[in-house]
Amino acid sequence: MATKVYIVYYSMYGHVEKLAEEIRKGAASVEGVEAKLWQVPETLHEEALSKMSAPPKSESPIITPNELTEADGFVFGFPTRFGMMAAQFKAFLDATGGLWRTQSLAGKPAGIFYSTGSQGGGQETTALTAITQLVHHGMLFVPIGYTFGAGMFEMENVKGGSPYGAGTFAGDGSRQPTELELQQAFHQGKYIATITKKLKGSTA
């Protein structure tokens, strides 16, 4: 039976979504792993999104809290808002009270990825403050550490991400994830999928 890894994300301008797509590819590259992209529900009205020049949403399905129980592992992604996850993703997690009550997600591994507007905009705090959500569910936080190798020490070019997980910088919105940032995202997907598969195998 395939190991299921769900990449669950919120993306307003597409930066997080690009990372999510690479993470899915990385996870799917592990034999015996089924990786699937999911979006969390939008909480803003179309009028507000239009005024913010947000592009249309992708075709990735919208996830419901109960569908989280189907997965063996997760990678959660979101843009930052003042150093923490965007309200849309927090609203989704706030709706998982029933799963918390039954500890349905306890013991399942989860990673985090993110996008910030600037280099000092929360590349570590966004992930750090999100870990509390995993802890209360009893989930196992899986950071990538420095397993990405030399790419973690890039100094010549601006690069998002940290030992907490893959990341990118959106800037004014025109900057897109670089090739190195996408490679780190692919690595994260593969890394977490490998760990998820091992954990599932040890409990089978």
Salt bridges, closest charged atoms under 4 A:
GLU22 OE2 - LYS25 NZ 3.08
GLU42 OE1 - LYS57 NZ 2.94
GLU47 OE2 - LYS51 NZ 3.62
ASP72 OD2 - LYS200 NZ 3.40
ASP94 OD1 - LYS90 NZ 2.62
GLU181 OE2 - ARG175 NH2 3.12
